[in-house]
Amino acid sequence: MWAVRHGESAANVAFAAAAASRSTEPVAGRDRDVVLSPLGVRQAAALGGWLADRTRESGPDLVVCSPYLRARQTWQVMRETAAGQGCPGVETVVDERLRDREMGVFELYPPAAVQARSPEEAARRRLLGKWHYRPPGGEAFTDVALRVRQFVADLSQAASGRRVLLVAHDGVLLALRHVLAGIGAAAPEDLPPVPNASLSHWCTDGRTLRLHTWGDTHHLATLNSGLPGPCGRRGNPRS
């Protein structure tokens, strides 16, 4: 199994700008409608090069994508880039359980906006920690893990023996890492970073999936090294 976080989004850019300016204004619109930034599109194309490189070497034969626009755009650009290099298509489905973590009343609020507009909630978040904090009307990472756990159970039945690529969000990947660590795995106190357009990879030992690579971004080196070559002829390090 491989899992991709979507490319850089317009909200990622807005949050970074808000942090630099200490803005307390939320980003307009709905989280599910946030699009990729221009850089995010280029990152998705680099992921498409990775996909083209893997297809002839037993790469994914099933893609499951989040319904959120930035994830679907990431997969669309990946697919089109790989097809442009002469590589075959991959069966694709969308599953609602791979949506990003829901933030409730703080949807698309930069951290500074939460602190300024609801300091008591900011304090509660610090007290409970990132993994257990649930914003009003939203989800804690523990809630995301519950739906991801059910998704993994269903996927193991519906796609047994298949090579699967997930295209989703940082919260989903963190929950996936926790779920695949197995029963009894401790909740992470320090959440490992999930870079935009990064790849994580789990390998099977015949019984379970074990984490092999987390948050790899070697394929993004192509953004600074020219256009990719034809299918199966790239020099990137692989996850």
Residue frames as a rotation matrix with the C-alpha (Angstrom) as fourth column:
MET 1
0.573 0.819 0.000 0.00
0.819 -0.573 0.000 0.00
0.000 0.000 -1.000 0.00
TRP 2
-0.695 -0.672 0.256 1.10
0.666 -0.736 -0.123 3.52
0.271 0.085 0.959 -0.85
ALA 3
0.433 0.813 -0.389 -0.47
0.877 -0.479 -0.024 6.70
-0.206 -0.331 -0.921 0.54
VAL 4
-0.526 -0.531 0.665 -0.08
0.713 -0.702 0.003 10.19
0.465 0.475 0.747 -0.88
ARG 5
-0.077 0.479 -0.874 -0.89
0.585 -0.689 -0.429 13.50
-0.808 -0.544 -0.227 0.75
HIS 6
0.732 0.447 0.514 -2.36
0.677 -0.392 -0.622 15.93
-0.076 0.804 -0.590 -1.76
GLY 7
-0.263 -0.812 0.521 -0.13
0.820 -0.473 -0.324 18.63
0.509 0.342 0.790 -3.27
GLU 8
-0.863 -0.121 -0.490 0.13
0.397 -0.763 -0.510 22.08
-0.312 -0.635 0.707 -1.75
SER 9
-0.005 0.956 0.294 -3.32
0.990 -0.037 0.135 23.68
0.140 0.292 -0.946 -1.58
ALA 10
-0.084 0.087 0.993 -4.55
0.204 -0.974 0.103 27.25
0.975 0.211 0.064 -1.67
ALA 11
0.891 0.426 0.157 -5.40
-0.081 -0.191 0.978 26.87
0.447 -0.884 -0.135 2.03
ASN 12
0.482 -0.808 -0.338 -1.84
0.867 0.385 0.316 25.74
-0.125 -0.446 0.886 2.81
VAL 13
-0.383 -0.611 0.693 -0.60
0.718 -0.669 -0.192 28.93
0.581 0.424 0.695 1.15
ALA 14
0.248 0.581 0.775 -3.17
-0.082 -0.785 0.614 31.06
0.965 -0.216 -0.147 2.98
PHE 15
0.937 0.075 -0.342 -2.31
0.312 0.261 0.913 29.51
0.158 -0.962 0.221 6.36
ALA 16
0.039 -0.993 -0.108 1.40
0.999 0.038 0.007 30.17
-0.002 -0.108 0.994 5.79
ALA 17
-0.388 -0.120 0.914 0.65
0.370 -0.928 0.035 33.79
0.844 0.352 0.405 4.87
ALA 18
0.642 0.699 0.316 -1.58
-0.066 -0.360 0.931 34.14
0.764 -0.618 -0.185 7.93
ALA 19
0.688 -0.464 -0.558 1.18
0.724 0.386 0.572 32.82
-0.050 -0.798 0.601 10.18
ALA 20
-0.347 -0.885 0.309 3.64
0.903 -0.405 -0.146 35.33
0.254 0.228 0.940 8.71
SER 21
-0.509 0.223 0.831 1.24
0.030 -0.961 0.276 38.26
0.860 0.165 0.483 9.09
ARG 22
-0.956 0.202 -0.213 -0.45
0.254 0.200 -0.947 37.00
-0.149 -0.959 -0.242 12.29
SER 23
-0.603 0.798 -0.022 -3.79
-0.577 -0.417 0.702 37.33
0.551 0.436 0.712 10.56
THR 24
-0.827 0.407 0.387 -6.86
-0.159 0.492 -0.856 36.26
-0.539 -0.770 -0.342 12.55
GLU 25
-0.006 0.837 -0.547 -9.17
-0.939 -0.193 -0.284 35.94
-0.343 0.512 0.787 9.54
PRO 26
0.032 0.074 0.997 -10.42
0.049 0.996 -0.076 32.50
-0.998 0.051 0.028 8.47
VAL 27
-0.948 -0.301 -0.104 -10.02
-0.119 0.032 0.992 31.36
-0.296 0.953 -0.066 4.87
ALA 28
-0.184 0.940 -0.288 -13.24
-0.873 -0.291 -0.391 31.82
-0.451 0.179 0.874 2.89
GLY 29
-0.061 0.291 -0.955 -15.22
-0.821 0.529 0.214 28.90
0.568 0.797 0.207 1.50
ARG 30
0.854 0.384 0.352 -15.60
-0.510 0.756 0.411 25.21
-0.109 -0.530 0.841 2.35
ASP 31
0.006 -0.909 0.418 -12.72
-0.643 0.316 0.697 22.92
-0.766 -0.273 -0.583 3.16
ARG 32
0.115 0.065 0.991 -13.86
0.395 0.912 -0.106 20.28
-0.911 0.404 0.080 0.66
ASP 33
0.893 0.301 0.334 -13.71
0.422 -0.306 -0.853 22.87
-0.155 0.903 -0.400 -2.16
VAL 34
0.500 -0.777 -0.383 -10.12
-0.429 -0.606 0.669 24.04
-0.752 -0.170 -0.636 -1.58
VAL 35
0.987 -0.137 -0.089 -8.04
-0.036 0.348 -0.937 23.72
0.159 0.927 0.339 -4.76
LEU 36
0.356 -0.934 -0.027 -4.38
0.902 0.336 0.271 23.04
-0.244 -0.121 0.962 -5.40
SER 37
0.499 -0.369 -0.784 -1.95
-0.223 -0.929 0.295 25.94
-0.838 0.028 -0.546 -5.63
PRO 38
0.749 -0.304 -0.588 0.21
-0.624 -0.029 -0.781 26.28
0.221 0.952 -0.211 -8.78
LEU 39
-0.385 -0.908 0.164 3.03
-0.910 0.343 -0.235 24.60
0.157 -0.240 -0.958 -6.87
GLY 40
-0.169 0.404 0.899 0.63
-0.509 0.745 -0.431 21.87
-0.844 -0.531 0.080 -5.80
VAL 41
0.863 0.462 -0.205 -0.18
-0.383 0.333 -0.862 21.14
-0.330 0.822 0.464 -9.44
ARG 42
0.277 -0.846 -0.456 3.53
-0.782 0.077 -0.618 20.80
0.558 0.528 -0.640 -10.23
GLN 43
-0.513 -0.423 0.747 3.98
-0.811 0.524 -0.260 18.53
-0.281 -0.739 -0.612 -7.22
ALA 44
0.359 0.735 0.575 1.11
-0.389 0.678 -0.624 16.35
-0.848 0.000 0.530 -8.44
ALA 45
0.816 -0.136 -0.562 2.78
-0.542 0.157 -0.825 16.12
0.200 0.978 0.054 -11.85
ALA 46
-0.281 -0.958 0.054 5.98
-0.888 0.239 -0.393 14.94
0.364 -0.158 -0.918 -10.15
LEU 47
-0.287 0.293 0.912 3.90
-0.569 0.714 -0.409 12.29
-0.771 -0.636 -0.038 -8.39
GLY 48
0.795 0.589 -0.143 2.58
-0.428 0.379 -0.821 11.31
-0.429 0.714 0.553 -11.81
GLY 49
0.251 -0.808 -0.534 6.16
-0.805 0.132 -0.579 10.73
0.538 0.575 -0.617 -12.90
TRP 50
-0.606 -0.411 0.681 6.64
-0.757 0.561 -0.335 8.47
-0.245 -0.718 -0.651 -9.88
LEU 51
0.257 0.804 0.537 3.47
-0.442 0.592 -0.674 6.59
-0.860 -0.064 0.507 -10.84
ALA 52
0.789 -0.004 -0.615 4.68
-0.604 0.183 -0.776 6.13
0.115 0.983 0.142 -14.41
ASP 53
-0.223 -0.969 -0.102 7.96
-0.869 0.245 -0.431 4.79
0.443 -0.008 -0.897 -13.12
ARG 54
-0.591 0.008 0.807 6.24
-0.625 0.629 -0.463 2.28
-0.511 -0.778 -0.366 -10.87
THR 55
0.354 0.923 -0.148 3.55
-0.845 0.248 -0.474 1.02
-0.401 0.293 0.868 -13.22
ARG 56
0.497 -0.224 -0.838 5.81
-0.572 0.642 -0.511 -1.39
0.653 0.733 0.191 -15.05
GLU 57
-0.628 -0.741 -0.237 7.27
-0.234 0.470 -0.851 -2.63
0.742 -0.479 -0.469 -11.78
SER 58
-0.255 0.638 -0.727 4.11
0.754 0.601 0.263 -3.83
0.605 -0.481 -0.634 -10.04
GLY 59
-0.964 0.017 0.267 2.86
-0.140 -0.882 -0.449 -0.43
0.228 -0.470 0.853 -8.98
PRO 60
-0.604 0.778 0.173 -0.68
-0.273 0.002 -0.962 0.24
-0.749 -0.628 0.211 -7.75
ASP 61
-0.907 0.399 0.130 -3.59
0.294 0.383 0.875 -1.43
0.300 0.833 -0.466 -9.56
LEU 62
0.225 0.970 -0.093 -6.27
0.848 -0.148 0.508 0.33
0.479 -0.194 -0.856 -7.50
VAL 63
-0.849 -0.402 0.343 -6.51
0.211 -0.853 -0.478 3.97
0.484 -0.334 0.809 -6.38
VAL 64
0.190 0.879 -0.436 -8.82
0.940 -0.036 0.338 5.11
0.282 -0.475 -0.834 -3.59
CYS 65
-0.664 -0.446 0.600 -9.18
0.419 -0.887 -0.196 8.88
0.620 0.122 0.775 -3.35
SER 66
-0.628 0.417 -0.658 -10.61
0.491 -0.444 -0.750 11.36
-0.604 -0.793 0.074 -0.87
PRO 67
0.223 0.788 0.574 -13.70
0.974 -0.155 -0.165 13.21
-0.042 0.596 -0.802 -2.15
TYR 68
0.476 -0.050 -0.878 -12.13
0.262 -0.945 0.195 16.59
-0.840 -0.323 -0.437 -1.37
LEU 69
0.995 0.084 -0.059 -11.24
-0.028 -0.326 -0.945 18.63
-0.099 0.942 -0.322 -4.43
ARG 70
0.395 -0.914 -0.093 -7.54
-0.913 -0.402 0.070 19.07
-0.101 0.057 -0.993 -3.71
ALA 71
-0.242 -0.435 0.867 -7.09
-0.344 0.874 0.343 15.31
-0.907 -0.215 -0.362 -3.41
ARG 72
0.533 0.510 0.675 -9.09
0.443 0.512 -0.736 14.60
-0.721 0.692 0.047 -6.56
GLN 73
0.910 -0.284 -0.300 -7.07
-0.413 -0.650 -0.637 17.23
-0.014 0.704 -0.710 -8.44
THR 74
0.000 -0.958 0.286 -3.85
-0.850 0.150 0.505 15.65
-0.527 -0.243 -0.815 -7.22
TRP 75
-0.135 -0.014 0.991 -4.92
0.154 0.987 0.035 12.26
-0.979 0.158 -0.131 -8.55
GLN 76
0.851 0.496 0.169 -6.19
0.252 -0.104 -0.962 13.75
-0.460 0.862 -0.213 -11.83
VAL 77
0.637 -0.689 -0.347 -2.83
-0.771 -0.581 -0.261 15.42
-0.022 0.433 -0.901 -12.52
MET 78
-0.232 -0.702 0.674 -0.96
-0.603 0.647 0.466 12.25
-0.763 -0.298 -0.573 -11.47
ARG 79
0.207 0.425 0.881 -3.07
0.345 0.811 -0.472 10.14
-0.915 0.402 0.021 -13.82
GLU 80
0.977 0.202 -0.069 -2.77
0.022 -0.416 -0.909 12.53
-0.212 0.887 -0.411 -16.76
THR 81
0.329 -0.932 -0.152 1.00
-0.915 -0.354 0.195 12.86
-0.235 0.075 -0.969 -16.31
ALA 82
-0.318 -0.422 0.849 1.46
-0.292 0.895 0.336 9.09
-0.902 -0.141 -0.408 -16.21
ALA 83
0.521 0.587 0.619 -0.80
0.439 0.438 -0.785 8.64
-0.732 0.680 -0.029 -19.25
GLY 84
0.884 -0.225 -0.410 1.26
-0.437 -0.711 -0.551 11.23
-0.168 0.666 -0.727 -21.11
GLN 85
-0.180 -0.981 0.068 4.29
-0.928 0.192 0.320 8.99
-0.328 -0.006 -0.945 -20.60
GLY 86
-0.229 0.150 -0.962 2.44
-0.729 0.629 0.272 6.08
0.646 0.763 -0.034 -22.21
CYS 87
-0.985 -0.163 0.051 1.46
-0.151 0.688 -0.710 4.30
0.080 -0.707 -0.703 -19.00
PRO 88
-0.468 0.860 -0.203 -1.88
0.416 0.417 0.808 2.52
0.780 0.294 -0.553 -18.56
GLY 89
-0.087 0.559 0.825 -4.70
-0.644 -0.663 0.381 3.77
0.760 -0.498 0.418 -16.41
VAL 90
-0.947 -0.175 -0.269 -5.53
0.111 0.609 -0.785 2.51
0.302 -0.773 -0.558 -12.93
GLU 91
-0.036 0.980 -0.198 -8.96
0.618 0.178 0.766 1.67
0.785 -0.094 -0.612 -11.55
THR 92
-0.911 -0.285 0.298 -10.11
0.018 -0.750 -0.662 4.50
0.412 -0.598 0.688 -9.28
VAL 93
0.141 0.949 -0.283 -12.79
0.742 0.089 0.665 4.86
0.656 -0.304 -0.691 -6.62
VAL 94
-0.472 -0.163 0.867 -13.64
-0.339 -0.874 -0.348 7.70
0.814 -0.458 0.357 -4.22
ASP 95
-0.042 0.432 -0.901 -14.38
0.760 0.599 0.252 6.95
0.649 -0.674 -0.353 -0.56
GLU 96
0.546 0.397 0.738 -15.88
-0.062 -0.859 0.508 9.51
0.835 -0.323 -0.445 1.84
ARG 97
0.942 -0.150 -0.302 -13.94
0.333 0.276 0.902 8.03
-0.052 -0.949 0.310 4.78
LEU 98
-0.005 -0.993 0.114 -10.71
1.000 -0.004 0.008 9.42
-0.008 0.114 0.993 3.33
ARG 99
0.609 0.262 0.748 -11.91
0.327 -0.943 0.064 13.03
0.722 0.206 -0.660 3.71
ASP 100
-0.464 -0.815 0.348 -9.76
0.046 -0.414 -0.909 15.41
0.885 -0.406 0.229 5.74
ARG 101
-0.617 0.183 -0.765 -10.24
0.787 0.157 -0.597 15.84
0.011 -0.970 -0.241 9.47
GLU 102
0.182 0.783 0.595 -13.35
0.574 -0.576 0.582 17.92
0.798 0.235 -0.555 10.10
MET 103
-0.786 -0.608 -0.110 -12.66
0.482 -0.492 -0.725 21.05
0.387 -0.624 0.679 12.15
GLY 104
-0.046 0.869 -0.493 -16.27
0.994 -0.011 -0.111 21.98
-0.102 -0.495 -0.863 12.94
VAL 105
0.849 0.461 -0.260 -16.73
0.461 -0.885 -0.064 25.64
-0.259 -0.066 -0.964 13.85
PHE 106
0.308 -0.821 -0.481 -13.03
-0.281 -0.561 0.779 26.24
-0.909 -0.104 -0.403 13.14
GLU 107
0.474 -0.082 0.877 -13.14
0.749 0.561 -0.352 25.04
-0.463 0.824 0.327 9.53
LEU 108
0.286 -0.505 0.814 -10.38
0.778 -0.374 -0.505 26.82
0.560 0.778 0.286 7.57
TYR 109
0.980 -0.046 0.192 -9.28
-0.153 -0.793 0.590 28.80
0.125 -0.608 -0.784 10.64
PRO 110
0.091 -0.993 -0.079 -5.53
-0.029 0.076 -0.997 29.41
0.995 0.093 -0.022 10.89
PRO 111
-0.074 -0.152 -0.986 -4.16
0.883 0.449 -0.136 28.69
0.463 -0.881 0.101 14.39
ALA 112
-0.945 -0.316 -0.081 -3.81
0.318 -0.840 -0.440 32.40
0.071 -0.442 0.894 15.13
ALA 113
-0.476 0.846 0.241 -7.48
-0.457 -0.471 0.754 32.91
0.752 0.249 0.611 14.32
VAL 114
0.278 0.544 -0.792 -8.50
0.425 0.669 0.609 30.22
0.861 -0.506 -0.046 16.83
GLN 115
-0.433 -0.538 -0.723 -6.29
0.885 -0.105 -0.453 31.78
0.168 -0.837 0.522 19.48
ALA 116
-0.985 0.006 0.173 -7.68
-0.016 -0.998 -0.055 35.27
0.172 -0.057 0.983 18.87
ARG 117
-0.367 0.930 0.032 -11.35
-0.599 -0.263 0.756 34.34
0.712 0.259 0.653 18.53
SER 118
0.773 0.619 -0.138 -11.61
-0.315 0.563 0.764 31.51
0.551 -0.547 0.630 21.04
PRO 119
-0.156 -0.950 0.272 -8.68
-0.772 -0.054 -0.633 31.54
0.616 -0.308 -0.725 23.48
GLU 120
0.085 0.237 0.968 -10.45
-0.872 0.487 -0.043 29.05
-0.482 -0.840 0.249 25.76
GLU 121
0.964 0.248 0.093 -10.52
-0.162 0.830 -0.534 26.48
-0.209 0.500 0.840 22.93
ALA 122
0.446 -0.882 -0.152 -6.89
-0.382 -0.034 -0.924 27.15
0.809 0.470 -0.352 22.13
ALA 123
-0.257 -0.506 0.824 -6.08
-0.958 0.019 -0.287 26.49
0.129 -0.862 -0.489 25.78
ARG 124
0.515 0.520 0.682 -8.16
-0.600 0.786 -0.147 23.29
-0.612 -0.334 0.717 25.76
ARG 125
0.913 -0.239 -0.330 -6.26
-0.175 0.500 -0.848 22.10
0.368 0.832 0.415 22.69
ARG 126
-0.035 -0.981 0.190 -2.95
-0.662 -0.120 -0.740 22.67
0.749 -0.151 -0.645 24.45
LEU 127
-0.107 0.060 0.992 -4.23
-0.951 0.286 -0.120 20.80
-0.291 -0.956 0.027 27.51
LEU 128
0.688 0.520 0.507 -5.56
-0.376 0.852 -0.365 17.75
-0.621 0.060 0.781 25.65
GLY 129
-0.426 -0.876 0.227 -2.87
-0.108 0.298 0.948 17.57
-0.898 0.379 -0.222 22.97
LYS 130
-0.537 0.151 -0.830 -3.21
-0.819 -0.332 0.469 17.40
-0.205 0.931 0.302 19.19
TRP 131
-0.925 0.098 -0.368 -4.26
-0.079 0.896 0.437 13.75
0.373 0.433 -0.821 19.02
HIS 132
-0.616 0.681 -0.397 -7.17
0.787 0.505 -0.354 13.96
-0.041 -0.531 -0.847 21.47
TYR 133
-0.688 0.364 -0.628 -8.48
-0.064 -0.893 -0.446 17.50
-0.723 -0.267 0.637 20.96
ARG 134
-0.401 0.669 0.625 -11.90
0.916 0.311 0.255 17.68
-0.024 0.675 -0.738 19.30
PRO 135
-0.997 0.078 -0.010 -12.99
-0.078 -0.996 0.051 21.15
-0.006 0.051 0.999 18.10
PRO 136
-0.369 0.928 0.043 -16.68
-0.200 -0.034 -0.979 21.98
-0.908 -0.370 0.199 18.59
GLY 137
0.627 0.728 -0.278 -18.62
-0.482 0.082 -0.872 20.20
-0.612 0.681 0.402 15.85
GLY 138
0.316 -0.610 -0.727 -15.46
-0.886 0.084 -0.455 18.59
0.339 0.788 -0.514 14.51
GLU 139
0.887 -0.061 -0.458 -13.26
0.081 0.996 0.023 15.53
0.455 -0.058 0.888 14.89
ALA 140
0.446 -0.831 0.332 -10.31
-0.647 -0.043 0.761 14.54
-0.618 -0.555 -0.557 17.02
PHE 141
-0.317 -0.624 -0.714 -7.61
-0.915 0.398 0.057 12.43
0.249 0.672 -0.698 15.38
THR 142
-0.820 0.089 0.566 -9.09
-0.220 0.864 -0.454 9.57
-0.529 -0.496 -0.688 17.39
ASP 143
0.255 0.967 0.005 -12.36
-0.242 0.069 -0.968 10.02
-0.936 0.245 0.251 15.44
VAL 144
0.335 -0.228 -0.914 -10.48
-0.942 -0.103 -0.319 10.02
-0.021 0.968 -0.249 12.13
ALA 145
-0.732 -0.680 0.045 -8.73
-0.681 0.731 -0.024 6.82
-0.016 -0.048 -0.999 13.21
LEU 146
-0.341 0.682 0.646 -12.09
-0.161 0.635 -0.755 5.13
-0.926 -0.361 -0.107 13.80
ARG 147
0.696 0.653 -0.298 -13.33
-0.391 -0.004 -0.920 5.75
-0.603 0.757 0.253 10.26
VAL 148
0.092 -0.750 -0.655 -9.94
-0.973 0.072 -0.220 4.91
0.212 0.658 -0.723 8.79
ARG 149
-0.702 -0.313 0.640 -9.91
-0.529 0.831 -0.175 1.65
-0.477 -0.461 -0.749 10.77
GLN 150
0.184 0.851 0.492 -13.26
-0.040 0.507 -0.861 0.66
-0.982 0.139 0.128 9.27
PHE 151
0.671 -0.016 -0.741 -12.06
-0.715 -0.276 -0.642 1.69
-0.194 0.961 -0.197 5.81
VAL 152
-0.391 -0.903 -0.179 -8.97
-0.919 0.394 0.017 -0.52
0.055 0.171 -0.984 6.14
ALA 153
-0.530 0.264 0.806 -11.11
-0.219 0.875 -0.431 -3.45
-0.819 -0.405 -0.406 7.31
ASP 154
0.591 0.807 0.019 -13.46
-0.133 0.121 -0.984 -3.05
-0.796 0.578 0.179 4.34
LEU 155
0.437 -0.509 -0.741 -10.56
-0.899 -0.263 -0.349 -2.57
-0.017 0.820 -0.573 1.92
SER 156
-0.591 -0.719 0.367 -8.90
-0.727 0.671 0.144 -5.77
-0.350 -0.182 -0.919 3.12
GLN 157
-0.170 0.631 0.757 -12.07
0.149 0.775 -0.614 -7.64
-0.974 0.008 -0.226 2.16
ALA 158
0.768 0.617 -0.172 -12.88
-0.023 -0.242 -0.970 -5.85
-0.640 0.749 -0.171 -1.09
ALA 159
0.749 -0.551 -0.367 -9.34
-0.592 -0.307 -0.746 -5.57
0.299 0.776 -0.556 -2.46
SER 160
0.633 -0.505 0.587 -7.54
-0.234 0.598 0.767 -8.57
-0.738 -0.623 0.260 -1.03
GLY 161
0.219 -0.668 0.711 -4.26
0.719 0.603 0.346 -9.18
-0.660 0.435 0.612 -2.86
ARG 162
0.679 0.068 0.731 -4.34
0.639 -0.545 -0.542 -5.88
0.362 0.835 -0.414 -4.72
ARG 163
-0.469 -0.848 -0.249 -1.73
0.883 -0.460 -0.097 -3.12
-0.033 -0.265 0.964 -4.72
VAL 164
0.503 0.864 0.042 -3.47
0.848 -0.502 0.168 0.01
0.167 -0.049 -0.985 -3.47
LEU 165
-0.750 -0.609 0.258 -2.65
0.553 -0.791 -0.260 3.72
0.363 -0.053 0.930 -3.63
LEU 166
0.301 0.803 -0.514 -4.54
0.937 -0.348 0.005 6.12
-0.175 -0.483 -0.858 -1.35
VAL 167
-0.583 -0.379 0.719 -4.72
0.501 -0.864 -0.050 9.85
0.640 0.331 0.693 -2.17
ALA 168
0.452 0.766 -0.457 -5.79
0.785 -0.098 0.611 11.75
0.424 -0.635 -0.646 0.90
HIS 169
0.601 -0.053 0.797 -4.76
-0.253 -0.959 0.127 14.22
0.758 -0.278 -0.590 3.64
ASP 170
-0.440 -0.878 0.190 -2.25
-0.460 0.038 -0.887 14.55
0.771 -0.478 -0.421 6.45
GLY 171
-0.230 0.412 0.882 -4.80
-0.956 0.072 -0.283 13.68
-0.181 -0.908 0.377 9.15
VAL 172
0.820 0.546 -0.173 -5.87
-0.573 0.789 -0.222 10.56
0.015 0.281 0.960 7.28
LEU 173
0.325 -0.777 -0.538 -2.27
-0.171 0.512 -0.842 9.42
0.930 0.366 0.033 6.79
LEU 174
-0.569 -0.502 0.651 -1.52
-0.704 -0.111 -0.701 9.94
0.424 -0.858 -0.291 10.49
ALA 175
0.211 0.737 0.642 -4.59
-0.894 0.411 -0.177 7.90
-0.394 -0.536 0.746 11.39
LEU 176
0.821 0.063 -0.568 -3.62
-0.405 0.766 -0.500 5.24
0.403 0.640 0.654 8.84
ARG 177
-0.206 -0.968 -0.141 -0.15
-0.403 0.215 -0.889 4.95
0.892 -0.127 -0.435 10.34
HIS 178
-0.503 0.076 0.861 -1.68
-0.861 0.041 -0.507 4.48
-0.074 -0.996 0.044 13.79
VAL 179
0.554 0.815 0.168 -4.24
-0.778 0.579 -0.243 1.92
-0.295 0.004 0.956 12.60
LEU 180
0.727 -0.287 -0.624 -1.72
-0.290 0.695 -0.658 -0.15
0.622 0.659 0.422 10.64
ALA 181
-0.356 -0.846 0.398 0.61
-0.766 0.020 -0.642 -0.23
0.535 -0.534 -0.655 13.63
GLY 182
-0.444 0.243 -0.863 -1.84
0.178 0.967 0.180 -2.80
0.878 -0.074 -0.473 15.00
ILE 183
0.654 0.751 -0.095 -3.94
0.153 -0.008 0.988 -3.45
0.741 -0.661 -0.120 18.07
GLY 184
0.678 -0.348 -0.648 -2.40
0.713 0.094 0.695 -1.98
-0.180 -0.933 0.312 21.20
ALA 185
-0.223 -0.772 0.596 -0.36
0.820 -0.479 -0.314 0.66
0.528 0.418 0.739 19.37
ALA 186
-0.241 0.063 -0.968 0.10
0.774 -0.589 -0.231 3.72
-0.585 -0.806 0.094 21.56
ALA 187
0.813 0.515 0.271 -1.51
0.580 -0.681 -0.447 6.95
-0.045 0.521 -0.853 20.41
PRO 188
-0.064 -0.920 0.386 1.25
0.856 -0.250 -0.454 9.17
0.514 0.301 0.803 19.04
GLU 189
0.344 0.086 -0.935 2.22
0.731 -0.649 0.209 11.99
-0.589 -0.756 -0.286 21.36
ASP 190
-0.247 -0.477 -0.843 4.30
-0.319 -0.782 0.536 13.73
-0.915 0.402 0.041 18.69
LEU 191
0.717 0.606 0.344 2.63
0.149 0.350 -0.925 13.61
-0.681 0.714 0.160 15.30
PRO 192
-0.328 -0.893 0.310 5.18
0.553 0.084 0.829 12.96
-0.766 0.443 0.466 12.53
PRO 193
-0.229 0.246 -0.942 5.06
-0.530 -0.843 -0.091 15.50
-0.817 0.478 0.323 9.69
VAL 194
0.073 0.302 0.951 3.36
0.719 0.645 -0.260 14.60
-0.691 0.703 -0.170 6.43
PRO 195
-0.668 -0.384 -0.637 4.74
-0.066 -0.822 0.565 16.88
-0.741 0.420 0.524 3.69
ASN 196
0.424 0.773 -0.472 2.54
-0.551 -0.193 -0.812 17.90
-0.718 0.605 0.344 0.79
ALA 197
0.677 -0.034 -0.736 2.80
-0.692 0.314 -0.650 15.46
0.253 0.949 0.189 -2.14
SER 198
-0.416 -0.826 0.381 4.81
-0.901 0.430 -0.052 13.02
-0.121 -0.365 -0.923 -0.03
LEU 199
0.244 0.386 -0.889 4.64
-0.519 0.827 0.217 9.25
0.819 0.408 0.402 -0.37
SER 200
-0.207 -0.272 0.940 4.36
-0.912 0.400 -0.085 6.73
-0.353 -0.875 -0.331 2.43
HIS 201
-0.001 0.048 -0.999 4.70
-0.697 0.716 0.035 3.01
0.717 0.696 0.033 1.76
TRP 202
0.136 0.094 0.986 3.67
-0.825 0.562 0.060 -0.12
-0.548 -0.822 0.154 3.64
CYS 203
-0.426 -0.330 -0.842 4.95
-0.742 0.660 0.116 -3.55
0.518 0.674 -0.526 2.61
THR 204
0.672 0.709 0.214 3.27
-0.721 0.560 0.409 -6.86
0.171 -0.429 0.887 3.37
ASP 205
-0.538 -0.794 0.284 4.96
-0.834 0.550 -0.040 -9.79
-0.124 -0.259 -0.958 5.06
GLY 206
-0.758 0.344 -0.554 2.13
-0.031 0.830 0.557 -12.05
0.651 0.439 -0.619 3.95
ARG 207
-0.305 0.642 -0.703 0.09
0.929 0.362 -0.072 -11.37
0.208 -0.676 -0.707 7.07
THR 208
0.513 0.428 -0.744 0.23
0.641 -0.768 0.001 -7.67
-0.571 -0.477 -0.668 7.93
LEU 209
0.607 -0.315 0.730 1.31
0.445 -0.627 -0.640 -4.36
0.659 0.713 -0.240 6.43
ARG 210
0.366 -0.586 -0.722 4.47
0.814 -0.175 0.555 -2.87
-0.452 -0.791 0.413 7.91
LEU 211
0.935 0.007 -0.355 5.63
-0.091 -0.962 -0.258 0.71
-0.344 0.273 -0.898 7.45
HIS 212
0.387 -0.813 0.435 8.55
0.913 0.403 -0.060 0.92
-0.126 0.420 0.899 5.04
THR 213
-0.711 -0.579 0.399 8.78
0.644 -0.765 0.038 4.62
0.283 0.283 0.916 4.12
TRP 214
0.227 0.789 -0.571 7.15
0.902 -0.392 -0.182 7.67
-0.368 -0.474 -0.800 5.69
GLY 215
0.758 0.251 -0.603 6.64
0.174 -0.967 -0.183 11.07
-0.629 0.034 -0.777 4.05
ASP 216
-0.201 -0.899 0.389 9.19
0.698 0.147 0.701 10.55
-0.687 0.412 0.598 1.27
THR 217
0.717 0.430 -0.548 9.68
-0.004 -0.784 -0.621 13.53
-0.697 0.448 -0.561 -1.09
HIS 218
-0.339 -0.927 0.161 12.55
0.182 0.104 0.978 12.37
-0.923 0.360 0.133 -3.29
HIS 219
-0.139 0.355 0.924 10.28
0.966 0.254 0.048 12.40
-0.218 0.900 -0.379 -6.34
LEU 220
0.839 0.491 -0.235 9.80
0.453 -0.869 -0.201 16.15
-0.302 0.062 -0.951 -5.91
ALA 221
-0.088 -0.943 -0.321 13.43
0.229 -0.332 0.915 16.72
-0.970 0.007 0.245 -6.86
THR 222
-0.326 0.006 0.945 12.18
0.933 0.164 0.321 16.71
-0.153 0.986 -0.059 -10.46
LEU 223
0.762 0.637 -0.120 10.65
0.620 -0.770 -0.151 20.14
-0.188 0.040 -0.981 -9.81
ASN 224
0.669 -0.589 -0.453 14.18
-0.391 -0.798 0.459 21.52
-0.632 -0.130 -0.764 -9.89
SER 225
-0.346 -0.877 0.333 15.80
-0.179 0.410 0.895 19.13
-0.921 0.250 -0.299 -12.35
GLY 226
-0.758 0.048 -0.650 13.83
-0.649 -0.149 0.746 19.50
-0.061 0.988 0.144 -15.55
LEU 227
0.244 0.941 -0.234 11.13
-0.965 0.259 0.031 17.39
0.090 0.218 0.972 -17.11
PRO 228
0.121 -0.148 0.981 10.82
-0.418 0.889 0.186 13.66
-0.900 -0.433 0.046 -16.48
GLY 229
-0.791 -0.442 -0.424 11.88
-0.583 0.331 0.742 11.15
-0.187 0.834 -0.520 -19.07
PRO 230
-0.184 0.739 -0.648 9.70
-0.668 0.390 0.634 8.52
0.721 0.550 0.422 -20.71
CYS 231
0.697 0.594 0.402 7.84
-0.696 0.425 0.578 5.90
0.173 -0.683 0.710 -18.70
GLY 232
0.957 -0.292 -0.001 10.18
0.274 0.899 0.341 3.65
-0.098 -0.326 0.940 -16.76
ARG 233
0.222 -0.930 0.294 13.30
0.810 0.008 -0.586 5.79
0.543 0.368 0.755 -17.40
ARG 234
0.723 0.038 0.690 13.57
-0.266 -0.906 0.330 8.09
0.637 -0.422 -0.645 -14.45
GLY 235
-0.183 -0.911 -0.369 16.49
0.226 0.326 -0.918 8.39
0.957 -0.251 0.146 -12.10
ASN 236
0.142 0.283 0.948 14.63
-0.748 -0.597 0.290 9.37
0.648 -0.751 0.128 -8.94
PRO 237
-0.957 -0.278 0.081 15.23
-0.248 0.644 -0.724 7.55
0.149 -0.713 -0.685 -5.68
ARG 238
-0.186 0.932 -0.310 12.14
-0.157 0.283 0.946 5.46
0.970 0.224 0.093 -4.92
SER 239
-0.144 0.241 0.960 10.19
-0.986 -0.116 -0.119 5.12
0.082 -0.964 0.255 -1.72
